[in-house]
Amino acid sequence: MSFPKVYVENIKKNLLHIGSINSGNIGYNRLAFSNEEKKANEWLEEQLKDLNLSVYKDSIGNVHGRLGSLDKPAIAFGSHLDTVKNGGLYDGALGVIIGLECLRVLKEHGYQGVPLELISFVGEEANPLGGTFGSRATAGLIKDGDVSDVELEKFDLNMSKIKEARKSDNAYLSFLELHIEQGSVLETTNNQIGIVTAIAGISRMHVHVIGKASHSGTTPMNARNDALVSAASIIQYVSERATKQNNDIVATVGKLEVFPNSENVVPGDVQLTIEVRGSDWHEMKEFEQRLTDWMNANHRVEIAVGVQKHPNTLSVNVQKAIEKTCQNSKVNYHYMVSGANHDANSLTEITEAGMIFIPSKDGLSHHPDEYSSWEDIEVGANVMLQTILELSKKVN
C-alpha cells in the first residue's frame, strides 16, 4: 500500500453538509434522538454504503461501517453527530467525518490490514436518557433501573434493545476518537495535537439552601434570612476554594433556582448544583468534603449526591501510537487531561481507548462561534490516519 494522506477538501464538504441538517436559526441543532440526528446518521450510512463497506445500524441507532472481516476484532474509531442546542459545527461531527475520510483513503489505497470500523454514537450530548448514551450502551454501562421505562418509551427504546447493542469485550482491538479540544490549552501552548491521558470525573452535589421568605418592603435587613444571599456566599466559596487547589480540579455552580422568585419577596429557598471535575477521584472527594463541612458550618443546607462519574485513564499503548505518529510527522503535541466527557470514556470499559485533540479557537465550544482552522483539521486528520495504521502494525 502506498503512503496514504488525507486532504481537507472532502472533510470540509461533508462537515458542511452535516451542518446543513439543522433545525434552528442560531448555531447548529441536531439534538439527541431528534429527526435531525437521525437524518445525519442516515446520510452517513449512505456514504459508507457508497464505499462498499459492511454497514449496519444497531438496536439503539448507532451506525457502524466496517472495512474488512466481520468475524475478527477491529480497530474502531468515531464520535457523534448530535449537538447541544445552538451548538457549533465541529463538536462530535468532526470526529465522525474524519473517520469516514480515513476509511475512504485507506480503501482507495488497498488497505489489507486488521478490520477497521467507524462508529457514530447516538445521544452523546446531555439528554433525558443520559449523555454518552450510545457509547455507554455499546460498553454495557447502562443497567436495569438506570433509566425509567417511561423515558425509554418516548424514544422507542427499551432495556432489551440497550442490552442487544452491547459489544463483547473482544469486539475491538482499540478505539480512537478525534475531537476538538473545547478548551484553550493547545492554543496557548502552541501545539497542534493533544494526546489525552485521562478523562476527568464528574461529581455533582444538589444543595438546598434554606432561608425564610418574607415581605421585601417590611422585613428589616438585620432581620432577614435570605436564602439567595447564603447561596451567593456558597458560590463565591466554591470558586475561591477551587482556585486555590494545587491540582486540576475545577468547580462550577451553573444551575440556580430561586423560590418564590418574586421581585417583592425575600428569597426563602434556593436550589443549586455544584459540579466538581478532576482527574483524581480521591482529590475530588476531599474537595467536596471541604465544601460540605463549610456549608454545614455556615449555612442551613440540605445536600444530596447527584451524578457520579469516575475519572478514566486512557490507554498508554494508544497514547504512544499517537505520539510516535506525531514525532514521525514532525507535529507538535501535548499530553493533557480532558475536562469534558466523551464517547471514548465509555469504550475504556471494553477496549484500549485513546483520544486526539485539535485546537479550538479561543477555547470556545458548545456555541455557534466554535471554530477550528482547516489547517489544524488536516493535521489532525493525518495524525488520526497514521495512528490507525500504527495501531494496525502492532496487531500484525
C-alpha positions as CSV (number, residue, x, y, z in Angstrom):
1,M,0.0,0.0,0.0
2,S,1.4,3.4,-1.0
3,F,1.7,6.1,1.7
4,P,-1.8,7.4,2.2
5,K,-2.7,11.0,3.1
6,V,-5.9,12.8,3.9
7,Y,-6.7,16.1,2.3
8,V,-9.2,18.5,3.8
9,E,-11.5,19.1,0.8
10,N,-13.7,16.1,1.4
11,I,-13.8,16.7,5.1
12,K,-14.9,20.3,4.6
13,K,-17.6,19.3,2.1
14,N,-19.0,16.6,4.3
15,L,-18.8,18.6,7.5
16,L,-20.6,21.5,5.9
17,H,-23.3,19.1,4.6
18,I,-23.8,17.7,8.1
19,G,-24.1,21.3,9.3
20,S,-26.9,21.9,6.9
21,I,-29.0,19.2,8.6
22,N,-30.2,21.7,11.2
23,S,-33.4,22.6,12.9
24,G,-32.5,26.1,14.3
25,N,-31.7,29.6,13.1
26,I,-28.9,30.1,15.7
27,G,-26.0,27.7,15.5
28,Y,-26.3,24.0,14.8
29,N,-29.2,22.0,16.2
30,R,-29.2,18.2,15.9
31,L,-30.3,17.3,19.4
32,A,-30.0,13.8,20.7
33,F,-32.7,11.5,19.2
34,S,-34.1,14.3,17.1
35,N,-35.1,13.9,13.4
36,E,-32.0,15.9,12.5
37,E,-29.7,13.5,14.3
38,K,-31.4,10.6,12.6
39,K,-31.1,12.3,9.2
40,A,-27.4,12.9,9.8
41,N,-26.8,9.3,10.6
42,E,-28.9,8.1,7.6
43,W,-26.6,10.3,5.4
44,L,-23.6,8.6,7.0
45,E,-25.0,5.2,6.3
46,E,-25.4,6.1,2.6
47,Q,-21.8,7.4,2.5
48,L,-20.5,4.1,4.0
49,K,-22.5,2.0,1.6
50,D,-21.1,4.0,-1.4
51,L,-17.7,2.8,-0.2
52,N,-18.9,-0.8,-0.4
53,L,-18.3,-1.3,3.3
54,S,-20.2,-3.5,5.7
55,V,-22.8,-1.1,7.2
56,Y,-25.4,-1.6,9.8
57,K,-27.4,0.4,12.4
58,D,-27.6,-1.4,15.8
59,S,-30.6,-1.8,18.0
60,I,-30.4,1.7,19.5
61,G,-29.4,3.6,16.4
62,N,-25.6,3.7,16.5
63,V,-24.2,3.5,12.9
64,H,-21.3,1.1,12.2
65,G,-19.3,0.9,9.0
66,R,-16.5,-1.7,8.6
67,L,-13.6,-2.2,6.2
68,G,-12.6,-5.9,6.4
69,S,-13.8,-9.1,8.0
70,L,-16.8,-9.0,10.3
71,D,-15.5,-12.1,12.1
72,K,-12.4,-10.6,13.6
73,P,-11.8,-7.8,16.2
74,A,-11.5,-4.4,14.7
75,I,-9.6,-1.1,15.3
76,A,-12.6,1.2,15.9
77,F,-12.9,4.9,15.8
78,G,-15.6,7.6,15.7
79,S,-17.6,10.1,17.7
80,H,-21.1,11.5,17.5
81,L,-23.3,13.6,15.2
82,D,-25.7,15.1,17.7
83,T,-25.2,18.6,19.1
84,V,-26.2,20.8,22.0
85,K,-28.9,23.4,21.4
86,N,-27.4,26.2,19.3
87,G,-24.1,24.4,19.2
88,G,-21.1,24.5,16.9
89,L,-20.1,22.9,13.6
90,Y,-17.2,20.8,14.8
91,D,-18.1,19.2,18.2
92,G,-18.5,15.5,17.6
93,A,-19.2,15.6,13.9
94,L,-15.6,16.3,13.0
95,G,-14.5,13.0,14.5
96,V,-17.1,11.1,12.5
97,I,-16.4,12.9,9.2
98,I,-12.6,12.5,9.6
99,G,-13.2,8.8,10.4
100,L,-15.2,8.5,7.2
101,E,-12.4,10.1,5.2
102,C,-9.8,7.8,6.7
103,L,-11.8,4.8,5.6
104,R,-12.2,6.2,2.1
105,V,-8.5,6.9,1.7
106,L,-7.4,3.6,3.1
107,K,-9.8,1.7,0.9
108,E,-8.6,3.5,-2.2
109,H,-5.0,2.7,-1.2
110,G,-5.8,-1.0,-0.9
111,Y,-5.6,-1.4,2.8
112,Q,-5.5,-5.1,3.8
113,G,-4.7,-5.0,7.5
114,V,-6.9,-5.8,10.5
115,P,-10.6,-4.8,10.2
116,L,-11.4,-1.1,10.7
117,E,-14.7,0.2,12.0
118,L,-16.2,3.7,12.1
119,I,-18.9,4.2,14.7
120,S,-21.3,7.1,15.0
121,F,-22.8,7.0,18.5
122,V,-26.3,8.4,19.2
123,G,-27.2,10.7,22.1
124,E,-23.7,11.8,23.2
125,E,-24.8,15.2,24.4
126,A,-26.9,15.7,27.5
127,N,-30.4,14.2,27.1
128,P,-33.2,12.6,29.2
129,L,-31.5,9.2,28.9
130,G,-28.1,10.5,30.0
131,G,-25.2,11.7,28.0
132,T,-22.9,9.4,26.0
133,F,-25.9,7.1,25.7
134,G,-24.9,5.3,22.6
135,S,-21.4,4.5,23.7
136,R,-22.5,3.6,27.2
137,A,-24.9,1.1,25.7
138,T,-22.1,-0.3,23.4
139,A,-19.9,-0.8,26.5
140,G,-22.7,-2.4,28.6
141,L,-22.7,0.5,31.1
142,I,-26.5,1.1,31.2
143,K,-28.0,-1.2,33.8
144,D,-31.6,-2.1,34.7
145,G,-33.2,0.8,36.5
146,D,-30.7,3.4,35.3
147,V,-33.3,4.9,33.0
148,S,-37.1,4.7,33.5
149,D,-39.2,2.7,31.1
150,V,-41.4,5.7,30.6
151,E,-38.4,7.8,29.4
152,L,-37.1,5.0,27.1
153,E,-40.6,4.5,25.5
154,K,-40.5,8.2,24.5
155,F,-37.6,7.3,22.2
156,D,-38.9,3.9,21.1
157,L,-36.3,2.2,23.2
158,N,-36.3,-0.4,26.0
159,M,-33.8,-2.3,28.0
160,S,-33.8,-5.3,25.6
161,K,-32.6,-3.0,22.8
162,I,-30.0,-1.5,25.0
163,K,-28.6,-4.8,26.0
164,E,-28.7,-6.0,22.4
165,A,-26.4,-3.1,21.5
166,R,-23.7,-4.2,24.0
167,K,-20.4,-5.3,22.3
168,S,-18.3,-8.1,23.7
169,D,-15.0,-7.4,25.4
170,N,-13.1,-8.8,22.4
171,A,-15.0,-7.0,19.6
172,Y,-12.5,-4.2,19.3
173,L,-8.7,-4.2,19.5
174,S,-8.7,-0.4,20.3
175,F,-10.8,2.7,20.0
176,L,-9.7,6.1,18.8
177,E,-11.6,9.4,18.9
178,L,-10.6,12.6,17.3
179,H,-12.3,15.7,18.8
180,I,-11.9,19.4,19.1
181,E,-10.3,20.3,22.4
182,Q,-13.2,22.6,23.6
183,G,-10.6,24.5,25.7
184,S,-7.6,26.7,25.1
185,V,-4.6,24.6,26.3
186,L,-3.3,23.7,22.8
187,E,-3.8,27.2,21.5
188,T,-2.0,28.8,24.5
189,T,0.9,26.2,24.4
190,N,1.2,26.5,20.6
191,N,0.7,22.8,20.0
192,Q,-1.1,21.1,17.1
193,I,-2.2,17.9,18.7
194,G,-3.4,17.0,22.2
195,I,-2.8,13.4,23.4
196,V,-5.4,12.7,26.0
197,T,-4.1,10.9,29.1
198,A,-7.4,10.8,31.1
199,I,-11.0,12.0,31.0
200,A,-12.0,13.9,34.1
201,G,-14.5,12.5,36.5
202,I,-17.7,14.4,37.3
203,S,-19.3,14.7,40.7
204,R,-22.4,16.8,41.4
205,M,-24.0,17.9,44.7
206,H,-27.5,19.2,44.7
207,V,-27.7,21.8,47.5
208,H,-31.0,23.1,49.0
209,V,-30.2,26.4,50.7
210,I,-32.9,27.1,53.4
211,G,-33.9,30.6,54.4
212,K,-37.3,32.2,55.1
213,A,-39.5,34.1,52.6
214,S,-40.8,37.4,53.8
215,H,-42.0,40.8,52.5
216,S,-39.2,42.7,50.9
217,G,-40.6,46.1,52.0
218,T,-41.4,45.3,55.6
219,T,-38.6,43.0,56.7
220,P,-35.6,44.9,58.1
221,M,-32.2,44.0,56.6
222,N,-30.9,42.7,60.0
223,A,-34.0,40.5,60.4
224,R,-33.8,38.7,57.1
225,N,-33.0,35.1,56.5
226,D,-32.2,35.5,52.7
227,A,-31.5,32.1,51.1
228,L,-30.1,33.8,48.0
229,V,-27.6,35.8,50.0
230,S,-26.5,32.5,51.5
231,A,-26.4,30.9,48.1
232,A,-24.2,33.8,46.8
233,S,-21.8,33.2,49.7
234,I,-21.6,29.4,48.8
235,I,-21.0,30.2,45.1
236,Q,-18.2,32.5,46.0
237,Y,-16.6,30.0,48.4
238,V,-16.8,27.2,45.8
239,S,-14.9,29.4,43.2
240,E,-12.3,30.6,45.7
241,R,-11.5,27.1,47.1
242,A,-11.2,25.6,43.6
243,T,-8.9,28.4,42.5
244,K,-6.6,27.7,45.5
245,Q,-6.4,23.9,44.8
246,N,-3.0,22.8,43.8
247,N,-4.3,20.2,41.2
248,D,-6.5,20.1,38.1
249,I,-9.9,20.3,40.0
250,V,-12.4,22.7,38.6
251,A,-15.8,23.5,40.3
252,T,-18.8,25.2,38.9
253,V,-22.2,26.4,40.1
254,G,-24.1,26.6,36.8
255,K,-27.7,25.9,37.8
256,L,-29.7,28.0,40.3
257,E,-33.4,28.1,41.1
258,V,-34.8,30.7,43.5
259,F,-38.1,30.4,45.3
260,P,-40.5,32.1,45.3
261,N,-38.6,34.1,42.6
262,S,-40.6,37.3,43.1
263,E,-39.4,40.9,43.0
264,N,-41.0,41.8,46.3
265,V,-40.3,38.7,48.3
266,V,-37.0,37.9,50.2
267,P,-36.0,34.5,48.8
268,G,-36.9,31.7,51.1
269,D,-35.2,28.8,49.3
270,V,-32.6,28.2,46.7
271,Q,-31.7,25.0,44.8
272,L,-28.2,25.0,43.3
273,T,-25.9,22.4,41.8
274,I,-22.2,22.2,42.5
275,E,-20.3,20.3,39.8
276,V,-16.7,19.2,40.5
277,R,-14.4,17.8,37.8
278,G,-10.9,16.4,38.1
279,S,-8.6,13.5,37.1
280,D,-8.2,12.1,40.7
281,W,-11.3,10.8,42.4
282,H,-9.8,10.9,45.9
283,E,-8.8,14.6,45.4
284,M,-12.3,15.4,44.1
285,K,-14.0,13.7,47.1
286,E,-11.6,15.5,49.6
287,F,-12.5,18.8,47.9
288,E,-16.2,18.1,48.1
289,Q,-15.9,17.2,51.8
290,R,-14.3,20.6,52.5
291,L,-17.2,22.3,50.7
292,T,-19.7,20.2,52.6
293,D,-18.1,20.9,56.0
294,W,-18.0,24.7,55.3
295,M,-21.6,24.9,54.1
296,N,-22.9,23.0,57.1
297,A,-20.9,25.2,59.4
298,N,-22.0,28.5,57.9
299,H,-25.4,28.0,56.3
300,R,-28.6,26.0,56.7
301,V,-28.4,23.5,53.8
302,E,-29.6,20.0,52.7
303,I,-27.1,18.3,50.4
304,A,-27.9,15.4,48.0
305,V,-25.5,13.4,45.9
306,G,-26.0,13.8,42.1
307,V,-24.2,12.4,39.1
308,Q,-21.1,10.4,39.9
309,K,-18.7,9.6,37.1
310,H,-15.2,8.4,38.0
311,P,-12.2,9.7,36.0
312,N,-10.8,7.2,33.5
313,T,-7.2,6.8,32.4
314,L,-6.9,6.2,28.7
315,S,-4.7,3.6,27.1
316,V,-0.9,4.2,27.3
317,N,-0.5,2.0,24.2
318,V,-2.8,4.2,22.2
319,Q,-1.1,7.3,23.6
320,K,2.3,6.0,22.5
321,A,0.9,5.3,19.0
322,I,-0.3,8.9,18.7
323,E,3.0,10.2,20.0
324,K,5.0,8.1,17.5
325,T,2.8,9.4,14.7
326,C,3.3,13.0,15.8
327,Q,7.1,12.5,16.0
328,N,7.3,10.9,12.6
329,S,5.2,13.6,11.1
330,K,7.1,16.4,13.0
331,V,3.8,17.6,14.6
332,N,3.9,19.4,17.9
333,Y,2.0,17.6,20.6
334,H,1.0,18.0,24.2
335,Y,-0.1,15.4,26.8
336,M,-3.3,16.6,28.6
337,V,-6.4,15.7,30.5
338,S,-9.8,16.1,29.0
339,G,-12.2,18.1,31.3
340,A,-15.1,17.1,29.1
341,N,-16.7,13.7,28.9
342,H,-16.5,11.8,25.5
343,D,-17.6,8.5,24.0
344,A,-14.0,7.3,24.4
345,N,-14.6,7.3,28.1
346,S,-17.3,4.6,27.8
347,L,-15.2,2.5,25.5
348,T,-12.5,2.1,28.1
349,E,-14.8,-0.5,29.6
350,I,-14.3,-2.9,26.8
351,T,-11.1,-2.0,24.9
352,E,-8.0,0.2,24.9
353,A,-9.2,3.7,24.1
354,G,-7.4,6.9,23.2
355,M,-8.2,10.5,22.0
356,I,-6.6,13.0,19.7
357,F,-7.5,16.7,20.3
358,I,-7.0,19.5,17.8
359,P,-7.1,23.2,18.8
360,S,-10.2,25.2,19.4
361,K,-10.0,28.9,18.7
362,D,-10.2,30.9,22.0
363,G,-11.2,27.6,23.7
364,L,-14.8,28.1,22.6
365,S,-17.3,25.2,22.2
366,H,-21.0,24.5,22.5
367,H,-21.5,27.8,20.8
368,P,-22.3,28.9,17.2
369,D,-18.8,30.6,17.0
370,E,-17.0,27.4,17.8
371,Y,-14.1,27.2,15.3
372,S,-11.1,25.1,14.3
373,S,-9.0,26.0,11.3
374,W,-8.9,23.8,8.2
375,E,-5.2,23.7,8.6
376,D,-5.4,22.2,12.1
377,I,-8.2,19.9,10.9
378,E,-6.0,18.5,8.1
379,V,-3.1,18.0,10.5
380,G,-5.4,16.2,13.0
381,A,-6.9,14.0,10.2
382,N,-3.5,12.8,9.1
383,V,-2.4,12.1,12.6
384,M,-5.6,10.1,13.0
385,L,-5.0,8.2,9.8
386,Q,-1.3,7.4,10.6
387,T,-2.2,6.4,14.2
388,I,-4.8,3.9,12.8
389,L,-2.0,2.4,10.7
390,E,0.4,2.4,13.6
391,L,-2.1,0.6,15.8
392,S,-2.7,-2.0,13.0
393,K,1.0,-2.7,12.8
394,K,1.1,-3.6,16.5
395,V,-1.5,-6.3,15.8
396,N,0.1,-7.6,12.6
